[in-house]
Amino acid sequence: MDTMRDRLAPVVTRLLDEDPRVAVVLADIGLDGFAEARRRHPDRVVNVGIREQLLVGAAAGMALTGLRPVVHTFASFLVERPFEQVKLDLGHQGAGAVLVSAAASFDWPAGGYTHMAPGDVALLNTLDGWTVHVPGHPDEAEALLRHAVAAGDDKVYVRLSLQSNARGLSVDGERFRTVREGRSGVVVAVGPMLDAVLDATEGLDVTVLYATTVRPFDAGALRRAAEGAGTDVVLVEPYLAGTSTAAANEALADLPHRVLGLGVGRAELRRYGTLEEHIAAHGLDARSLRDRIGGFLGAVPAGT
């Protein structure tokens, strides 16, 4: 199966052909995939080199002229390194862009900590007005990329990952989707965490919601699920643990409830290892999740 990132260049190249507003800004990363697009649209596919602050600044300038820039590099270089430009050049000026990351939390362990960004969504959450998509499958990534580019002049972040669920689901860029119903609590699985959550909760009497758009947070879906399944909630996110706990607490503010945020821990893992080893070390594999979810919810087998 191809990866989410494999879909990026073909999808955006088609959008460049279809819409004269669309532009692409790169910082060397991913350049080869846009070779044909650069030949066809040399005025709208720009490579600024390894200058990530300029990457975002140039995109903001394009947006202010009426273009819809798609900006791509690794997450650590797209959100963390040029955060001042994300905050000021885009946010302060009211300019919109589609930031599309790769490498996610720890997709490339051999790159070391400089190429890891488990705090990217939490960092963007300090700013106003961002939509954040976290697809869990290449098909969802393609749909959400198109949705993001078509979103007027909004500020959108699309978080691509090598982690993937086995199959894609229909996503609308807005709402959480109910994939399992139960009565002993609610588990929200974000993006590529869905398969592990479904394995972890197999046979347990819990509701599982699937989230591929986490900002804005679908408070209505969580409330409806909590009313039928109890107000204990577990969030399983493929980035910094606890990133969405405040949003969940706000959604249930008038109800007695508990929220557990599971995700990437704050401690730096200083051995490269493999992607799978990092997942297990952060307790995001199915076996670890079953212990942590079951222990928190006191979940019982379905039908008992």
C-alpha positions as CSV (number, residue, x, y, z in Angstrom):
1,M,0.0,0.0,0.0
2,D,1.2,3.5,-0.7
3,T,1.7,6.0,2.1
4,M,-0.2,9.2,2.9
5,R,2.7,11.2,1.7
6,D,2.8,9.3,-1.6
7,R,-0.6,10.8,-2.4
8,L,0.5,14.4,-1.7
9,A,2.3,15.3,-5.0
10,P,-0.2,13.6,-7.4
11,V,-3.2,15.1,-5.6
12,V,-1.7,18.6,-5.4
13,T,-0.4,18.4,-9.0
14,R,-4.0,17.8,-10.2
15,L,-5.2,20.7,-8.1
16,L,-2.5,22.9,-9.7
17,D,-3.9,22.0,-13.1
18,E,-7.5,22.5,-12.0
19,D,-7.3,25.7,-10.0
20,P,-5.1,28.7,-10.9
21,R,-5.2,29.9,-7.3
22,V,-3.3,26.9,-6.0
23,A,0.5,27.3,-5.4
24,V,3.1,25.0,-3.8
25,V,6.0,26.1,-1.6
26,L,8.8,23.7,-0.7
27,A,12.0,23.7,1.2
28,D,13.9,21.0,-0.7
29,I,12.0,18.2,1.1
30,G,9.6,16.4,-1.4
31,L,11.0,18.3,-4.4
32,D,11.3,15.3,-6.7
33,G,7.6,14.5,-6.4
34,F,6.8,17.9,-7.9
35,A,9.2,17.8,-10.8
36,E,6.4,17.5,-13.4
37,A,4.4,20.2,-11.6
38,R,7.3,22.5,-11.7
39,R,7.7,22.1,-15.4
40,R,4.0,22.8,-16.0
41,H,3.6,25.6,-13.5
42,P,7.0,27.2,-12.8
43,D,5.4,30.3,-11.5
44,R,3.3,28.5,-8.9
45,V,5.7,25.8,-7.6
46,V,8.5,27.4,-5.6
47,N,11.4,25.9,-3.8
48,V,13.0,28.2,-1.3
49,G,15.8,25.8,-0.2
50,I,16.4,24.8,3.4
51,R,15.0,28.0,4.8
52,E,11.9,27.1,6.8
53,Q,11.1,30.6,8.0
54,L,11.2,31.8,4.4
55,L,9.0,28.8,3.5
56,V,6.1,30.1,5.6
57,G,6.8,33.8,5.0
58,A,6.7,33.2,1.2
59,A,3.5,31.3,1.5
60,A,1.9,34.1,3.5
61,G,3.0,36.6,0.8
62,M,1.4,34.4,-1.9
63,A,-1.8,34.2,0.2
64,L,-2.0,37.9,0.5
65,T,-1.9,38.2,-3.4
66,G,-4.9,35.8,-3.6
67,L,-3.2,32.5,-4.1
68,R,-3.9,29.3,-2.1
69,P,-0.5,28.0,-1.1
70,V,0.2,24.4,-0.1
71,V,3.3,24.3,2.1
72,H,5.2,21.1,2.7
73,T,8.1,19.7,4.7
74,F,8.7,17.6,7.8
75,A,6.6,18.5,10.8
76,S,9.5,19.7,12.9
77,F,10.5,22.1,10.2
78,L,7.0,23.2,9.3
79,V,5.5,24.0,12.7
80,E,8.2,24.1,15.3
81,R,11.2,25.8,13.6
82,P,9.2,28.6,11.8
83,F,6.6,29.0,14.6
84,E,7.0,32.8,14.7
85,Q,6.2,33.0,11.0
86,V,3.2,30.7,11.4
87,K,2.0,32.9,14.3
88,L,2.7,36.3,12.6
89,D,3.0,36.0,8.9
90,L,-0.1,33.8,8.6
91,G,-2.1,34.4,11.9
92,H,-1.4,38.0,12.6
93,Q,-1.9,39.0,9.0
94,G,-5.0,36.9,8.5
95,A,-3.4,35.0,5.7
96,G,-4.5,31.4,4.9
97,A,-2.4,28.4,3.8
98,V,-2.4,24.7,3.8
99,L,0.5,23.3,5.8
100,V,1.1,19.6,5.0
101,S,3.6,17.8,7.2
102,A,5.5,14.5,7.0
103,A,7.4,12.4,9.6
104,A,4.8,13.2,12.3
105,S,5.7,12.2,15.8
106,F,8.5,9.7,15.2
107,D,8.0,8.2,11.8
108,W,11.7,8.4,11.0
109,P,13.5,7.5,14.2
110,A,16.9,7.4,12.4
111,G,16.6,11.1,11.9
112,G,16.8,11.6,15.6
113,Y,15.0,14.1,17.8
114,T,15.5,17.0,15.3
115,H,13.1,15.2,12.9
116,M,10.4,14.4,15.5
117,A,7.5,16.7,16.3
118,P,5.0,15.1,18.8
119,G,4.1,18.6,20.0
120,D,3.0,20.0,16.6
121,V,-0.8,19.9,17.2
122,A,-0.4,21.2,20.7
123,L,1.7,24.1,19.5
124,L,-0.8,25.0,16.8
125,N,-3.5,24.8,19.4
126,T,-2.1,27.9,21.1
127,L,-3.1,29.9,18.0
128,D,-6.6,30.9,16.9
129,G,-8.5,29.7,13.9
130,W,-6.6,26.6,12.7
131,T,-8.2,23.6,11.3
132,V,-6.2,20.4,11.9
133,H,-6.7,17.2,9.9
134,V,-5.1,13.9,11.1
135,P,-5.9,11.2,8.5
136,G,-5.5,7.6,9.4
137,H,-5.2,6.2,5.8
138,P,-3.9,7.4,2.4
139,D,-7.4,7.5,1.0
140,E,-8.4,9.8,3.9
141,A,-5.3,11.9,3.4
142,E,-6.3,12.4,-0.3
143,A,-9.8,13.5,0.7
144,L,-8.7,15.8,3.4
145,L,-6.0,17.4,1.2
146,R,-8.7,18.3,-1.3
147,H,-11.0,19.5,1.5
148,A,-8.2,21.7,2.9
149,V,-7.3,23.3,-0.4
150,A,-10.9,24.0,-1.1
151,A,-11.4,25.6,2.3
152,G,-11.5,29.2,1.1
153,D,-8.6,31.1,2.7
154,D,-8.6,29.3,6.0
155,K,-5.5,28.2,7.9
156,V,-5.3,24.4,7.7
157,Y,-2.8,21.8,8.9
158,V,-2.8,18.3,7.4
159,R,-0.6,15.9,9.4
160,L,0.6,13.0,7.3
161,S,2.1,9.9,8.8
162,L,3.7,6.5,7.9
163,Q,1.4,5.0,10.5
164,S,-1.9,3.9,8.9
165,N,-5.0,1.9,9.5
166,A,-5.7,-1.1,7.3
167,R,-8.6,0.6,5.5
168,G,-9.8,4.1,4.9
169,L,-13.2,5.4,6.0
170,S,-15.4,8.2,4.6
171,V,-14.4,11.5,6.2
172,D,-15.9,14.9,5.8
173,G,-13.3,17.2,7.3
174,E,-15.6,18.1,10.2
175,R,-17.2,15.4,12.3
176,F,-16.2,12.5,14.4
177,R,-17.5,9.1,13.2
178,T,-19.0,6.4,15.5
179,V,-17.4,3.1,14.6
180,R,-18.5,1.1,17.7
181,E,-21.2,1.6,20.3
182,G,-21.1,0.6,24.0
183,R,-22.3,1.6,27.5
184,S,-19.1,1.7,29.6
185,G,-17.3,4.8,28.4
186,V,-16.1,6.5,25.2
187,V,-12.8,6.1,23.5
188,V,-11.8,8.7,20.8
189,A,-9.3,7.3,18.4
190,V,-7.4,9.9,16.3
191,G,-6.2,9.1,12.8
192,P,-3.8,6.2,12.6
193,M,-4.7,5.1,16.2
194,L,-8.0,3.6,15.1
195,D,-6.9,0.0,14.3
196,A,-4.9,-0.3,17.6
197,V,-7.9,1.1,19.6
198,L,-10.3,-1.3,17.9
199,D,-8.0,-4.2,18.7
200,A,-7.6,-2.9,22.3
201,T,-11.3,-2.6,22.9
202,E,-12.4,-5.8,21.2
203,G,-15.1,-7.4,23.3
204,L,-15.4,-4.4,25.7
205,D,-18.6,-2.5,26.1
206,V,-17.4,0.9,25.0
207,T,-18.2,3.4,22.3
208,V,-15.4,4.2,19.8
209,L,-15.4,7.5,18.0
210,Y,-13.0,8.1,15.1
211,A,-11.5,11.6,14.7
212,T,-9.6,12.7,11.6
213,T,-10.4,16.4,12.1
214,V,-9.4,17.4,15.6
215,R,-9.6,21.2,15.4
216,P,-12.3,22.4,15.5
217,F,-13.0,19.7,18.1
218,D,-16.4,17.9,17.5
219,A,-17.8,18.6,21.0
220,G,-21.3,17.6,19.9
221,A,-20.3,14.1,18.8
222,L,-18.5,13.6,22.1
223,R,-21.5,14.8,24.2
224,R,-23.9,12.6,22.3
225,A,-21.6,9.5,22.7
226,A,-21.2,10.3,26.4
227,E,-24.9,10.5,27.0
228,G,-25.3,7.0,25.8
229,A,-22.1,5.4,27.0
230,G,-21.2,7.2,30.2
231,T,-19.1,10.3,30.7
232,D,-15.7,8.6,31.2
233,V,-13.6,9.4,28.1
234,V,-10.2,8.2,26.8
235,L,-8.5,10.1,24.1
236,V,-5.9,8.2,22.0
237,E,-3.8,10.6,19.9
238,P,-0.7,9.9,17.8
239,Y,1.0,13.0,19.1
240,L,1.6,14.6,22.6
241,A,-0.5,12.9,25.2
242,G,-3.2,15.2,26.6
243,T,-3.3,17.5,23.6
244,S,-7.1,17.4,23.4
245,T,-8.0,16.8,27.0
246,A,-9.0,20.5,27.5
247,A,-11.3,20.3,24.5
248,A,-12.9,17.2,25.9
249,N,-13.3,18.7,29.3
250,E,-14.9,21.8,27.8
251,A,-17.3,19.6,25.8
252,L,-18.5,17.9,29.0
253,A,-18.1,20.8,31.4
254,D,-21.6,20.6,32.8
255,L,-21.5,16.9,33.3
256,P,-19.6,14.8,35.9
257,H,-16.9,13.2,33.9
258,R,-13.3,11.9,33.8
259,V,-10.9,12.2,30.8
260,L,-7.7,10.2,30.2
261,G,-5.3,11.5,27.5
262,L,-3.1,8.8,25.9
263,G,-0.5,9.6,23.3
264,V,3.2,10.3,23.0
265,G,5.0,10.9,26.3
266,R,7.1,13.9,27.0
267,A,10.3,11.9,27.8
268,E,12.7,11.8,24.9
269,L,13.6,8.3,23.7
270,R,17.3,8.5,23.0
271,R,17.7,5.4,21.0
272,Y,16.7,5.4,17.3
273,G,14.9,2.0,17.2
274,T,12.1,1.4,14.8
275,L,8.7,3.0,14.3
276,E,7.1,0.0,15.9
277,E,9.4,0.2,18.9
278,H,8.6,3.8,19.5
279,I,4.9,3.0,19.3
280,A,5.3,0.3,22.0
281,A,7.6,2.4,24.2
282,H,4.9,5.1,24.4
283,G,2.2,2.6,25.2
284,L,0.3,3.0,21.9
285,D,0.3,-0.6,20.8
286,A,-2.9,-2.6,21.2
287,R,-1.8,-4.6,24.2
288,S,-0.7,-1.6,26.2
289,L,-3.8,0.4,25.2
290,R,-6.1,-2.4,26.3
291,D,-4.5,-2.4,29.8
292,R,-4.7,1.4,30.1
293,I,-8.2,1.8,28.6
294,G,-9.7,-1.1,30.5
295,G,-8.1,0.0,33.8
296,F,-9.4,3.5,33.5
297,L,-12.9,2.7,32.3
298,G,-13.3,-0.5,34.4
299,A,-14.7,-1.7,31.1
300,V,-16.6,-5.0,31.1
301,P,-17.1,-7.4,28.1
302,A,-19.9,-6.4,25.8
303,G,-23.2,-8.1,26.6
304,T,-22.6,-8.7,30.3
